[in-house]
């Protein structure tokens, strides 16, 4: 049985409490610092997202100190939005792509993740509005299926996983499904509460079956 630990805490301060290479793999989705634009979205979606934007969570990227700590405490890393943080990273042969299969709408066709793995680039396909997408808690929420795909490809049995930007906590469901221990940080109290609630509801449903 996997052990999932949630921490409502600043991720840098949390990582400072851990020794070098404590985690086998960090899978993180930091703010891209692009103050997300939503041209082309319907009015209902814009209203919901603008409410979240009041938190100013996407105004800045993480600091050099964050990346230094992340590299110190984890043996390998998958960093979504890595193309926005190139100055803090190094050359790699392996980028991951989430192909959102968007067609002609105004949203990005894909997102990129930088990885520390010396393997080939890989692509995951899932429509951004498919039936497999859970109820949205966070504007940049990644689907559980995407996290499961990463775990199955890049984690090994017994690995301990770190997520420094929990957001909707969908990675917690993925780690529970695939049997990985996880430490997950989220500094925003509202996202932390809602993400834990969603995970608790998921666990309640699994017990029923």
Secondary structure, 3 states (H helix, E strand, C coil): CCCEEEECCCHHHHHCCCCCCCEEEEEECCCCCCCCCCCCCCHHHHHHHHHHHCCCCCCCCCCHHHHHHHHHHEEEEEEECHHHCHHHCCCCCCEEEEECCCCCCCCCCEEEEEECCCCCCEEEECCCCCCCCCCCCCCCCCCHHHHHHHHHHHCCCCCEEEECCCCCCHHHHHHHHHCCEEEEECCCHHHHHHHHHHHHHHHHHHHHC
